[in-house]
Amino acid sequence: MLTLSPDIATPLVSQIVDGLRGLIAGQILKPGSKLPSIRAFAASHNVSVFTVVEAYDRLVAQGWLVSRAHAGFFVKRRDEGGGPAALAPEAPRFDARWYLKQIFENRNLPLKPGCGWLPHDWLFGDAVRRSMRQLSNDGPELDGYGLPFGHMALRMIIAESLGERQITVEASQVLLTHGSSQALDLVARCLLKPGDAVLVDDPGYPNLMFMLRFLGARPIGVPRTPVGYDLLALEALVAEHKPKAFFTQPRLQSPTCSVASVAHLHRLLQLAEQHDFVLVENDIYADMDVSSRSTLSSLDQLRRVVYVGSYSKTISPNLRVGYLLARPDLLAEFVQLKMIAGLTSSDIAERVVFGVITDGRWRKHLRSLRDRLGDAQRKVGRRLDSLGFELFHEPEAGMYLWARHPDLPDSAELSQAGTGEGIMLGPGQLFLVEPRPTGWLRFNVAFSQDERLWRFLEQRIQMGQSIEPGV
């Protein structure tokens, strides 16, 4: 039925989903026709039963197949579930709620240049499997909880590695969390109360903005520039709103991938001291940086800075292991809230991560990942430039490019068209503090090298150019 290639980067599950979708869309598989059984498909294509189960389940969820008890899987008829729209994925809503929910539900789209994670073969999967086998051999403790602060051995290795970044901490100052998202949530809930003004990068992190609004805080956008911040705007916003905190991502920021200069970091620390607010430094992309550079935490040594890190970007987003650093009085509040909200984080996941970062090939993996991202940055940047895109910044490292095209004025409309063709894009208005139509898009360079993406963009640009001004 299909030709699968186990040696290419695209996972077998995605190859099956893409292939069957193409056969259905091309009417080679007619509505109502029965697909081979899971075992028959697995045997004929030399793949595991579990691979076929996942692929069929995805196609059912996307509306291409229907499962009938004791009968099997069938191509969905247009009268099964709502007429012609039944074969098309639901068009997403472009707001923070969509980003939190729909982007993960649509993570199985064939092309994902707008997503926020790395392809599976860019991650350190071999080390994860070795660590899990070792943990299994050692006999993981299944009858209890982890420690409130998290697995001690991992906290010790984190403290040691941060010393290489000129951040001097003891293991007692490291709190492990359920990913960086929980770390940011703990900090926000401890520092803020309803009505408080809080500064955030603009454009910035949609999940954070939604979380702050959910807590009743007032996010105030600080404009990003290719070298950091619009300092004049920042100073005016601080004077006007008297914020309690500034949640910022100085290094390889999402979505712009810009890096704040040392001069901007110093000015930020001066303003925080002068106006008495906390700086929350989200440094989850640090391991992707090719340069050793100063951070807010290295300059301040956690007197007025809370530092957030994570292993989700470089090891596996599924492991959900992050951490935060703070001065002792704040850390005591964070750990108390962590226990109240969800008891301990996963000791098993933390032990797996410890095994990975103490693997002898961890540093080699990071060097390879940085080289690969740097090469992707250059290639994708050249392709965008050749199509007439304006780049906000031309980074040498990191996952993202922030770009816009004069003939594509509404990235939300473009993204909706892309979803219909199996392409997940990152529309710019998701990342704005005050959402509004914009042409900016976030491109994940690791997922932006498929020719189908470029054909789609070129076609949409040509369509935009064919529309007369004023029409």
VOTI-329944 format. One record per residue (C-alpha): residue in one letter; x, y, z; residue number from 0. Coordinates in pm, 1 decimal, decimal comma. Layout:
# residues N
[site a; [X; Y; Z]; NUM]
...
# end
This chain:
# residues 471
[site m; [0,0; 0,0; 0,0]; 0]
[site l; [278,8; 241,0; 94,1]; 1]
[site t; [655,1; 256,3; 62,0]; 2]
[site l; [811,9; 332,6; 401,2]; 3]
[site s; [1172,2; 442,8; 454,5]; 4]
[site p; [1309,0; 362,2; 802,0]; 5]
[site d; [1639,0; 540,9; 727,1]; 6]
[site i; [1502,3; 892,8; 681,3]; 7]
[site a; [1438,0; 1147,8; 955,2]; 8]
[site t; [1056,8; 1134,3; 931,7]; 9]
[site p; [922,9; 884,4; 1189,2]; 10]
[site l; [749,0; 575,3; 1051,7]; 11]
[site v; [423,5; 675,3; 1220,4]; 12]
[site s; [427,7; 1008,8; 1038,5]; 13]
[site q; [514,5; 838,8; 709,0]; 14]
[site i; [211,0; 610,9; 745,2]; 15]
[site v; [-19,0; 900,3; 840,8]; 16]
[site d; [105,9; 1121,4; 557,2]; 17]
[site g; [87,8; 837,8; 305,0]; 18]
[site l; [-264,0; 728,3; 391,5]; 19]
[site r; [-386,4; 1086,3; 397,6]; 20]
[site g; [-245,4; 1131,5; 48,6]; 21]
[site l; [-412,6; 813,9; -76,4]; 22]
[site i; [-745,6; 922,8; 69,8]; 23]
[site a; [-720,1; 1280,6; -56,7]; 24]
[site g; [-627,2; 1150,9; -402,2]; 25]
[site q; [-929,6; 917,5; -402,8]; 26]
[site i; [-706,0; 612,7; -437,6]; 27]
[site l; [-862,1; 495,6; -113,4]; 28]
[site k; [-1233,5; 560,9; -161,7]; 29]
[site p; [-1472,0; 669,9; 115,7]; 30]
[site g; [-1604,5; 365,0; 293,3]; 31]
[site s; [-1319,6; 135,4; 184,8]; 32]
[site k; [-1169,0; -87,4; 451,7]; 33]
[site l; [-802,7; -60,9; 547,4]; 34]
[site p; [-587,1; -366,3; 617,9]; 35]
[site s; [-603,5; -486,0; 976,6]; 36]
[site i; [-336,6; -353,4; 1210,8]; 37]
[site r; [-149,2; -684,2; 1211,6]; 38]
[site a; [-176,4; -725,1; 835,0]; 39]
[site f; [-47,7; -373,0; 770,9]; 40]
[site a; [238,6; -425,2; 1017,5]; 41]
[site a; [339,1; -753,8; 856,7]; 42]
[site s; [322,5; -628,0; 498,3]; 43]
[site h; [523,7; -311,9; 572,7]; 44]
[site n; [768,5; -466,8; 820,9]; 45]
[site v; [680,8; -230,0; 1106,8]; 46]
[site s; [564,4; -290,7; 1460,7]; 47]
[site v; [199,7; -332,1; 1554,1]; 48]
[site f; [236,7; -38,3; 1794,4]; 49]
[site t; [347,7; 187,9; 1507,2]; 50]
[site v; [36,3; 101,4; 1306,5]; 51]
[site v; [-191,1; 143,8; 1609,5]; 52]
[site e; [-61,2; 495,4; 1666,8]; 53]
[site a; [-88,4; 587,9; 1297,8]; 54]
[site y; [-445,8; 461,1; 1268,7]; 55]
[site d; [-541,0; 636,3; 1593,3]; 56]
[site r; [-404,3; 965,3; 1462,1]; 57]
[site l; [-601,4; 931,2; 1139,1]; 58]
[site v; [-918,2; 862,8; 1336,4]; 59]
[site a; [-853,1; 1170,1; 1553,6]; 60]
[site q; [-790,9; 1383,6; 1244,4]; 61]
[site g; [-1114,3; 1267,8; 1079,8]; 62]
[site w; [-971,7; 1058,2; 795,6]; 63]
[site l; [-1067,3; 714,8; 929,2]; 64]
[site v; [-1347,3; 570,2; 1137,7]; 65]
[site s; [-1311,4; 269,2; 1368,1]; 66]
[site r; [-1598,0; 18,4; 1383,2]; 67]
[site a; [-1612,2; -236,0; 1662,0]; 68]
[site h; [-1523,8; -589,6; 1551,0]; 69]
[site a; [-1500,4; -471,1; 1189,1]; 70]
[site g; [-1183,1; -264,1; 1157,8]; 71]
[site f; [-1084,6; 75,4; 1017,4]; 72]
[site f; [-1258,6; 241,0; 723,1]; 73]
[site v; [-1205,6; 558,1; 521,5]; 74]
[site k; [-1452,5; 806,5; 659,3]; 75]
[site r; [-1749,5; 887,7; 440,0]; 76]
[site r; [-1846,2; 1250,7; 401,2]; 77]
[site d; [-2179,5; 1182,5; 567,6]; 78]
[site e; [-2010,6; 1036,7; 878,1]; 79]
[site g; [-1962,5; 1325,7; 1115,5]; 80]
[site g; [-2058,6; 1644,3; 943,4]; 81]
[site g; [-2031,9; 1641,3; 566,2]; 82]
[site p; [-1736,6; 1765,3; 358,0]; 83]
[site a; [-1558,3; 1921,8; 655,4]; 84]
[site a; [-1518,7; 1579,4; 810,7]; 85]
[site l; [-1201,9; 1514,0; 610,8]; 86]
[site a; [-1032,8; 1838,2; 711,5]; 87]
[site p; [-868,5; 1914,9; 1047,4]; 88]
[site e; [-1055,5; 2166,3; 1257,5]; 89]
[site a; [-932,6; 2519,1; 1189,5]; 90]
[site p; [-750,8; 2645,9; 1498,5]; 91]
[site r; [-829,8; 2961,9; 1687,2]; 92]
[site f; [-531,9; 3193,6; 1702,1]; 93]
[site d; [-499,2; 3298,8; 2064,2]; 94]
[site a; [-312,0; 3188,1; 2374,5]; 95]
[site r; [-573,0; 2926,7; 2457,8]; 96]
[site w; [-524,9; 2776,9; 2111,4]; 97]
[site y; [-149,8; 2769,2; 2162,1]; 98]
[site l; [-181,3; 2589,4; 2493,9]; 99]
[site k; [-421,5; 2325,8; 2362,5]; 100]
[site q; [-451,3; 2303,2; 1985,8]; 101]
[site i; [-81,1; 2313,4; 1902,9]; 102]
[site f; [-30,4; 1990,4; 2094,2]; 103]
[site e; [-341,3; 1832,7; 1947,8]; 104]
[site n; [-212,6; 1924,7; 1600,8]; 105]
[site r; [144,9; 1812,7; 1674,9]; 106]
[site n; [94,5; 1520,1; 1436,6]; 107]
[site l; [59,3; 1739,4; 1128,9]; 108]
[site p; [317,3; 1624,9; 872,9]; 109]
[site l; [512,9; 1953,9; 876,5]; 110]
[site k; [575,8; 2151,9; 1196,6]; 111]
[site p; [785,9; 2463,3; 1122,8]; 112]
[site g; [589,7; 2656,2; 1387,0]; 113]
[site c; [639,5; 2416,8; 1678,4]; 114]
[site g; [856,8; 2468,8; 1987,0]; 115]
[site w; [1046,3; 2140,3; 2014,0]; 116]
[site l; [1318,4; 1953,5; 1825,1]; 117]
[site p; [1274,2; 1655,0; 1592,0]; 118]
[site h; [1312,6; 1321,5; 1768,0]; 119]
[site d; [1638,0; 1239,6; 1588,4]; 120]
[site w; [1794,8; 1568,6; 1704,7]; 121]
[site l; [1747,8; 1468,7; 2068,7]; 122]
[site f; [1972,4; 1242,9; 2278,7]; 123]
[site g; [1750,4; 937,0; 2250,0]; 124]
[site d; [2027,8; 677,3; 2285,1]; 125]
[site a; [2132,9; 819,1; 2621,4]; 126]
[site v; [1771,8; 830,7; 2741,0]; 127]
[site r; [1730,1; 463,2; 2657,0]; 128]
[site r; [2060,4; 374,1; 2828,1]; 129]
[site s; [1959,3; 569,0; 3138,1]; 130]
[site m; [1617,1; 403,7; 3150,3]; 131]
[site r; [1771,3; 57,4; 3116,6]; 132]
[site q; [2014,2; 133,9; 3397,1]; 133]
[site l; [1734,2; 265,7; 3614,9]; 134]
[site s; [1533,8; -49,0; 3544,0]; 135]
[site n; [1829,9; -269,4; 3633,4]; 136]
[site d; [1881,1; -79,3; 3958,3]; 137]
[site g; [1516,3; -128,6; 4051,2]; 138]
[site p; [1338,3; 210,6; 4066,9]; 139]
[site e; [1148,0; 286,5; 4385,1]; 140]
[site l; [781,5; 277,4; 4291,3]; 141]
[site d; [627,9; 284,3; 4637,2]; 142]
[site g; [705,8; 640,1; 4743,7]; 143]
[site y; [750,5; 1002,2; 4638,6]; 144]
[site g; [1057,8; 1198,4; 4545,8]; 145]
[site l; [1219,3; 1460,6; 4765,2]; 146]
[site p; [1055,4; 1805,0; 4791,8]; 147]
[site f; [1357,2; 1970,7; 4628,3]; 148]
[site g; [1404,1; 1686,9; 4380,2]; 149]
[site h; [1668,7; 1421,5; 4320,2]; 150]
[site m; [1983,1; 1524,7; 4508,3]; 151]
[site a; [2237,8; 1384,8; 4260,9]; 152]
[site l; [2078,9; 1583,6; 3976,4]; 153]
[site r; [2068,8; 1900,3; 4186,3]; 154]
[site m; [2438,6; 1859,8; 4262,4]; 155]
[site i; [2534,0; 1817,1; 3896,4]; 156]
[site i; [2319,0; 2119,2; 3800,9]; 157]
[site a; [2492,7; 2334,4; 4063,3]; 158]
[site e; [2830,7; 2218,8; 3933,1]; 159]
[site s; [2744,9; 2286,1; 3568,7]; 160]
[site l; [2609,4; 2633,0; 3648,2]; 161]
[site g; [2949,6; 2719,7; 3791,1]; 162]
[site e; [3076,4; 2699,6; 3431,5]; 163]
[site r; [2827,7; 2977,5; 3352,5]; 164]
[site q; [2966,0; 3187,4; 3639,6]; 165]
[site i; [2657,0; 3127,4; 3856,6]; 166]
[site t; [2777,2; 3023,6; 4200,8]; 167]
[site v; [2519,2; 2807,7; 4379,7]; 168]
[site e; [2500,2; 2511,4; 4613,4]; 169]
[site a; [2273,4; 2212,9; 4549,9]; 170]
[site s; [2051,8; 2347,3; 4829,8]; 171]
[site q; [1964,9; 2644,2; 4605,4]; 172]
[site v; [1839,0; 2421,6; 4320,0]; 173]
[site l; [1471,0; 2326,4; 4312,7]; 174]
[site l; [1367,2; 2067,6; 4052,3]; 175]
[site t; [1030,9; 2121,4; 3886,3]; 176]
[site h; [792,4; 1958,2; 3643,5]; 177]
[site g; [947,2; 2138,5; 3347,3]; 178]
[site s; [1017,1; 2509,3; 3316,9]; 179]
[site s; [642,4; 2577,4; 3294,9]; 180]
[site q; [591,0; 2469,6; 3655,9]; 181]
[site a; [894,3; 2673,6; 3759,3]; 182]
[site l; [749,9; 2988,9; 3602,6]; 183]
[site d; [409,5; 2916,6; 3754,1]; 184]
[site l; [554,8; 2875,4; 4104,2]; 185]
[site v; [743,3; 3203,1; 4075,7]; 186]
[site a; [440,3; 3391,2; 3944,2]; 187]
[site r; [206,5; 3260,7; 4213,5]; 188]
[site c; [454,2; 3344,9; 4488,3]; 189]
[site l; [546,0; 3693,2; 4367,8]; 190]
[site l; [221,0; 3825,7; 4223,5]; 191]
[site k; [-133,7; 3894,4; 4332,1]; 192]
[site p; [-435,8; 3997,1; 4121,4]; 193]
[site g; [-396,8; 4342,0; 3973,7]; 194]
[site d; [-15,7; 4348,0; 3991,2]; 195]
[site a; [169,8; 4478,3; 3687,1]; 196]
[site v; [433,6; 4240,7; 3550,2]; 197]
[site l; [670,3; 4306,9; 3261,2]; 198]
[site v; [716,8; 4047,3; 2985,0]; 199]
[site d; [903,2; 4035,3; 2654,6]; 200]
[site d; [701,4; 4156,3; 2355,3]; 201]
[site p; [688,9; 3948,0; 2143,1]; 202]
[site g; [728,7; 3674,1; 2400,2]; 203]
[site y; [613,2; 3344,5; 2545,5]; 204]
[site p; [237,5; 3284,1; 2493,8]; 205]
[site n; [204,4; 3025,5; 2772,7]; 206]
[site l; [352,5; 3269,4; 3022,9]; 207]
[site m; [120,2; 3553,0; 2920,7]; 208]
[site f; [-184,4; 3330,6; 2947,3]; 209]
[site m; [-71,1; 3202,2; 3287,2]; 210]
[site l; [-15,9; 3555,4; 3421,2]; 211]
[site r; [-358,3; 3667,8; 3304,3]; 212]
[site f; [-515,2; 3358,3; 3459,0]; 213]
[site l; [-360,2; 3461,5; 3791,9]; 214]
[site g; [-510,8; 3809,2; 3754,9]; 215]
[site a; [-181,7; 3988,4; 3688,0]; 216]
[site r; [-146,0; 4257,4; 3420,4]; 217]
[site p; [121,8; 4166,1; 3162,0]; 218]
[site i; [296,3; 4474,6; 3023,8]; 219]
[site g; [496,7; 4422,1; 2705,2]; 220]
[site v; [858,5; 4539,8; 2681,5]; 221]
[site p; [954,6; 4568,2; 2311,2]; 222]
[site r; [1238,0; 4335,9; 2204,6]; 223]
[site t; [1514,4; 4449,6; 1974,1]; 224]
[site p; [1785,3; 4245,5; 1798,1]; 225]
[site v; [2025,2; 4336,8; 2082,1]; 226]
[site g; [1784,8; 4301,8; 2372,4]; 227]
[site y; [1529,5; 4562,6; 2478,3]; 228]
[site d; [1397,6; 4903,8; 2381,7]; 229]
[site l; [1552,2; 5064,4; 2689,0]; 230]
[site l; [1367,6; 5396,4; 2658,0]; 231]
[site a; [1035,6; 5212,9; 2644,6]; 232]
[site l; [1143,2; 4988,9; 2933,3]; 233]
[site e; [1234,1; 5282,3; 3156,7]; 234]
[site a; [901,9; 5455,2; 3081,8]; 235]
[site l; [703,0; 5137,3; 3152,6]; 236]
[site v; [881,7; 5078,8; 3483,0]; 237]
[site a; [814,0; 5436,3; 3595,8]; 238]
[site e; [449,1; 5423,2; 3490,9]; 239]
[site h; [341,3; 5075,9; 3605,8]; 240]
[site k; [574,7; 5001,5; 3900,1]; 241]
[site p; [595,5; 4627,9; 3818,6]; 242]
[site k; [647,1; 4354,7; 4076,9]; 243]
[site a; [856,5; 4145,2; 3836,9]; 244]
[site f; [997,0; 4118,1; 3485,2]; 245]
[site f; [979,0; 3771,7; 3327,6]; 246]
[site t; [1233,8; 3776,8; 3046,6]; 247]
[site q; [1440,3; 3553,8; 2820,4]; 248]
[site p; [1767,3; 3736,4; 2753,7]; 249]
[site r; [1935,5; 3451,1; 2562,2]; 250]
[site l; [1808,5; 3300,3; 2231,6]; 251]
[site q; [1466,1; 3440,9; 2309,6]; 252]
[site s; [1150,1; 3286,5; 2170,7]; 253]
[site p; [1026,1; 3387,2; 1918,1]; 254]
[site t; [1298,9; 3626,6; 1796,4]; 255]
[site c; [1610,9; 3427,7; 1897,8]; 256]
[site s; [1769,4; 3760,7; 1993,5]; 257]
[site v; [2031,6; 3791,7; 2267,7]; 258]
[site a; [2042,9; 4082,2; 2512,1]; 259]
[site s; [2379,0; 4259,0; 2527,8]; 260]
[site v; [2573,2; 4281,9; 2853,7]; 261]
[site a; [2505,9; 4656,6; 2861,2]; 262]
[site h; [2130,5; 4587,9; 2850,5]; 263]
[site l; [2159,8; 4330,3; 3129,0]; 264]
[site h; [2342,1; 4580,3; 3350,5]; 265]
[site r; [2076,4; 4844,6; 3286,0]; 266]
[site l; [1804,8; 4592,6; 3367,0]; 267]
[site l; [1967,3; 4514,3; 3700,4]; 268]
[site q; [1999,2; 4883,7; 3778,5]; 269]
[site l; [1629,9; 4941,5; 3711,0]; 270]
[site a; [1530,8; 4639,6; 3920,9]; 271]
[site e; [1735,8; 4769,6; 4212,5]; 272]
[site q; [1612,2; 5125,6; 4173,4]; 273]
[site h; [1242,8; 5031,9; 4145,5]; 274]
[site d; [1246,6; 4718,5; 4363,3]; 275]
[site f; [1122,3; 4442,0; 4133,2]; 276]
[site v; [1236,6; 4084,2; 4074,1]; 277]
[site l; [1391,5; 3965,6; 3749,0]; 278]
[site v; [1288,4; 3616,2; 3640,0]; 279]
[site e; [1545,8; 3490,7; 3390,3]; 280]
[site n; [1411,9; 3213,6; 3166,6]; 281]
[site d; [1729,0; 3054,1; 3025,2]; 282]
[site i; [1591,3; 2728,9; 2884,0]; 283]
[site y; [1789,4; 2758,2; 2558,8]; 284]
[site a; [2129,1; 2798,9; 2728,2]; 285]
[site d; [2257,0; 2457,7; 2615,1]; 286]
[site m; [2198,4; 2558,4; 2251,9]; 287]
[site d; [2419,3; 2867,2; 2275,0]; 288]
[site v; [2754,2; 2846,6; 2095,4]; 289]
[site s; [2892,1; 3134,8; 2302,6]; 290]
[site s; [2975,1; 3161,2; 2669,1]; 291]
[site r; [2812,3; 3483,1; 2783,8]; 292]
[site s; [2704,8; 3673,8; 3091,6]; 293]
[site t; [2353,5; 3627,6; 3225,1]; 294]
[site l; [2142,8; 3826,1; 3467,5]; 295]
[site s; [2207,9; 3555,2; 3726,1]; 296]
[site s; [2585,8; 3554,1; 3678,5]; 297]
[site l; [2596,1; 3933,8; 3713,0]; 298]
[site d; [2359,9; 3943,5; 4012,7]; 299]
[site q; [2431,6; 3604,7; 4180,0]; 300]
[site l; [2061,5; 3557,6; 4259,6]; 301]
[site r; [2017,6; 3859,1; 4487,4]; 302]
[site r; [1736,2; 3999,6; 4275,7]; 303]
[site v; [1718,2; 3735,7; 4001,3]; 304]
[site v; [1534,2; 3404,0; 3988,0]; 305]
[site y; [1684,0; 3167,2; 3731,5]; 306]
[site v; [1483,7; 2905,0; 3536,3]; 307]
[site g; [1636,2; 2620,3; 3335,3]; 308]
[site s; [1514,1; 2303,8; 3164,8]; 309]
[site y; [1621,0; 1982,7; 2992,4]; 310]
[site s; [1305,1; 1950,8; 2783,0]; 311]
[site k; [1454,3; 2121,0; 2477,4]; 312]
[site t; [1773,6; 1916,6; 2454,1]; 313]
[site i; [1687,1; 1574,5; 2604,6]; 314]
[site s; [1312,9; 1519,1; 2566,5]; 315]
[site p; [1004,2; 1738,0; 2611,6]; 316]
[site n; [827,5; 1428,7; 2746,3]; 317]
[site l; [1055,6; 1399,8; 3050,9]; 318]
[site r; [937,5; 1736,5; 3187,9]; 319]
[site v; [1234,8; 1812,8; 3410,9]; 320]
[site g; [1315,8; 2175,9; 3483,7]; 321]
[site y; [1471,1; 2368,8; 3770,8]; 322]
[site l; [1484,3; 2707,8; 3933,4]; 323]
[site l; [1740,1; 2889,7; 4145,0]; 324]
[site a; [1673,3; 3167,8; 4392,0]; 325]
[site r; [1796,7; 3318,1; 4713,7]; 326]
[site p; [1708,8; 3104,0; 5019,3]; 327]
[site d; [1404,3; 3297,0; 5144,3]; 328]
[site l; [1233,4; 3286,9; 4804,7]; 329]
[site l; [1329,8; 2925,7; 4743,0]; 330]
[site a; [1164,2; 2821,5; 5069,2]; 331]
[site e; [838,0; 2975,0; 4944,3]; 332]
[site f; [870,8; 2807,6; 4605,2]; 333]
[site v; [922,8; 2458,9; 4747,0]; 334]
[site q; [630,1; 2500,5; 4986,1]; 335]
[site l; [401,1; 2598,6; 4700,3]; 336]
[site k; [534,9; 2312,8; 4488,0]; 337]
[site m; [434,5; 2065,8; 4760,0]; 338]
[site i; [92,0; 2224,0; 4808,5]; 339]
[site a; [15,4; 2227,3; 4437,0]; 340]
[site g; [140,3; 1882,6; 4335,1]; 341]
[site l; [357,7; 1721,7; 4602,2]; 342]
[site t; [695,0; 1621,2; 4457,0]; 343]
[site s; [814,9; 1612,4; 4099,5]; 344]
[site s; [895,3; 1278,1; 3936,0]; 345]
[site d; [1199,2; 1113,8; 4094,3]; 346]
[site i; [1206,6; 860,2; 3810,3]; 347]
[site a; [1219,6; 1130,0; 3540,0]; 348]
[site e; [1486,8; 1316,4; 3737,7]; 349]
[site r; [1698,1; 1000,9; 3768,5]; 350]
[site v; [1667,6; 943,2; 3393,8]; 351]
[site v; [1786,4; 1298,5; 3324,0]; 352]
[site f; [2074,4; 1253,8; 3568,9]; 353]
[site g; [2180,3; 943,3; 3377,0]; 354]
[site v; [2168,7; 1134,2; 3047,9]; 355]
[site i; [2373,4; 1438,3; 3152,3]; 356]
[site t; [2635,5; 1221,6; 3321,3]; 357]
[site d; [2661,9; 1007,2; 3008,1]; 358]
[site g; [3009,7; 1034,1; 2857,8]; 359]
[site r; [2864,6; 1151,3; 2526,3]; 360]
[site w; [2645,6; 1434,6; 2664,5]; 361]
[site r; [2886,6; 1716,7; 2579,3]; 362]
[site k; [2949,3; 1570,5; 2235,3]; 363]
[site h; [2573,7; 1559,6; 2179,5]; 364]
[site l; [2541,4; 1927,3; 2273,7]; 365]
[site r; [2825,8; 2027,6; 2039,7]; 366]
[site s; [2664,3; 1831,7; 1757,1]; 367]
[site l; [2323,8; 1986,1; 1830,1]; 368]
[site r; [2468,0; 2338,7; 1826,6]; 369]
[site d; [2644,0; 2273,3; 1495,7]; 370]
[site r; [2328,6; 2129,5; 1346,3]; 371]
[site l; [2116,5; 2424,0; 1458,5]; 372]
[site g; [2374,5; 2672,1; 1332,1]; 373]
[site d; [2373,0; 2505,5; 990,1]; 374]
[site a; [1991,6; 2505,5; 987,1]; 375]
[site q; [1984,7; 2874,3; 1083,6]; 376]
[site r; [2198,6; 2961,3; 782,6]; 377]
[site k; [2007,2; 2744,4; 535,8]; 378]
[site v; [1660,0; 2852,1; 646,0]; 379]
[site g; [1767,1; 3215,4; 668,2]; 380]
[site r; [1890,2; 3202,8; 307,8]; 381]
[site r; [1566,5; 3044,1; 189,2]; 382]
[site l; [1355,7; 3306,0; 364,1]; 383]
[site d; [1572,2; 3583,0; 221,7]; 384]
[site s; [1543,2; 3439,7; -129,2]; 385]
[site l; [1163,6; 3458,0; -103,2]; 386]
[site g; [1174,2; 3819,5; 11,8]; 387]
[site f; [1120,7; 3771,4; 385,7]; 388]
[site e; [1251,1; 4029,8; 632,2]; 389]
[site l; [1442,5; 3874,4; 922,4]; 390]
[site f; [1410,6; 4042,3; 1261,6]; 391]
[site h; [1751,5; 3908,4; 1358,7]; 392]
[site e; [2009,2; 3672,9; 1205,9]; 393]
[site p; [2118,4; 3452,0; 1496,5]; 394]
[site e; [2411,9; 3211,5; 1492,2]; 395]
[site a; [2247,4; 2968,9; 1734,7]; 396]
[site g; [1911,4; 2858,8; 1869,6]; 397]
[site m; [1592,5; 2716,1; 1724,4]; 398]
[site y; [1403,8; 3009,4; 1577,6]; 399]
[site l; [1385,2; 3274,6; 1309,5]; 400]
[site w; [1132,0; 3558,8; 1335,9]; 401]
[site a; [1038,8; 3682,5; 989,7]; 402]
[site r; [769,7; 3850,8; 783,3]; 403]
[site h; [691,5; 3903,7; 415,9]; 404]
[site p; [536,3; 4218,6; 266,7]; 405]
[site d; [288,8; 4012,2; 64,4]; 406]
[site l; [175,0; 3802,5; 361,3]; 407]
[site p; [24,4; 4066,7; 593,6]; 408]
[site d; [-176,6; 3830,7; 818,2]; 409]
[site s; [19,2; 3535,9; 955,7]; 410]
[site a; [-292,9; 3396,7; 1128,4]; 411]
[site e; [-468,0; 3366,2; 793,6]; 412]
[site l; [-155,9; 3207,5; 646,9]; 413]
[site s; [-138,0; 2963,6; 937,4]; 414]
[site q; [-497,4; 2860,4; 892,7]; 415]
[site a; [-430,0; 2789,2; 525,0]; 416]
[site g; [-120,4; 2593,8; 625,9]; 417]
[site t; [-312,4; 2377,1; 872,1]; 418]
[site g; [-544,3; 2273,5; 592,1]; 419]
[site e; [-241,2; 2146,7; 401,7]; 420]
[site g; [-86,3; 1967,5; 696,3]; 421]
[site i; [156,1; 2246,5; 793,6]; 422]
[site m; [176,6; 2382,8; 1149,2]; 423]
[site l; [298,3; 2743,4; 1138,5]; 424]
[site g; [370,1; 2985,7; 1422,2]; 425]
[site p; [152,4; 3294,4; 1362,5]; 426]
[site g; [301,7; 3609,5; 1508,9]; 427]
[site q; [-2,9; 3735,4; 1695,3]; 428]
[site l; [24,3; 3438,9; 1934,8]; 429]
[site f; [345,3; 3589,5; 2070,4]; 430]
[site l; [224,7; 3946,9; 2112,6]; 431]
[site v; [116,9; 4078,4; 2452,1]; 432]
[site e; [-176,9; 4253,3; 2287,1]; 433]
[site p; [-273,9; 4020,8; 1999,9]; 434]
[site r; [-338,4; 4191,4; 1668,6]; 435]
[site p; [-302,1; 4099,9; 1301,1]; 436]
[site t; [63,7; 4085,8; 1203,3]; 437]
[site g; [278,1; 3939,2; 929,5]; 438]
[site w; [545,2; 3806,1; 1166,0]; 439]
[site l; [595,6; 3430,8; 1187,5]; 440]
[site r; [813,9; 3211,5; 1407,8]; 441]
[site f; [1006,0; 2946,9; 1213,6]; 442]
[site n; [1163,5; 2652,6; 1395,0]; 443]
[site v; [1470,7; 2598,4; 1176,7]; 444]
[site a; [1494,7; 2230,1; 1267,3]; 445]
[site f; [1151,9; 2171,2; 1107,9]; 446]
[site s; [1180,6; 2421,2; 821,0]; 447]
[site q; [1385,6; 2235,8; 561,9]; 448]
[site d; [1112,6; 2037,2; 386,9]; 449]
[site e; [1051,0; 2149,0; 28,7]; 450]
[site r; [674,4; 2122,1; 80,3]; 451]
[site l; [693,9; 2418,9; 319,5]; 452]
[site w; [876,4; 2633,1; 66,8]; 453]
[site r; [638,1; 2543,1; -213,7]; 454]
[site f; [347,3; 2641,5; 10,9]; 455]
[site l; [505,4; 2975,1; 105,5]; 456]
[site e; [598,3; 3055,1; -254,5]; 457]
[site q; [244,3; 2980,4; -367,4]; 458]
[site r; [92,2; 3202,7; -97,6]; 459]
[site i; [332,6; 3486,5; -182,1]; 460]
[site q; [234,2; 3462,8; -547,4]; 461]
[site m; [-131,2; 3472,5; -447,8]; 462]
[site g; [-64,9; 3782,2; -235,7]; 463]
[site q; [118,1; 3954,6; -519,8]; 464]
[site s; [-167,7; 3884,9; -758,8]; 465]
[site i; [-413,5; 4082,3; -542,2]; 466]
[site e; [-430,0; 4443,9; -655,4]; 467]
[site p; [-380,5; 4711,8; -386,4]; 468]
[site g; [-709,7; 4829,0; -243,2]; 469]
[site v; [-902,3; 4519,9; -352,0]; 470]
# end
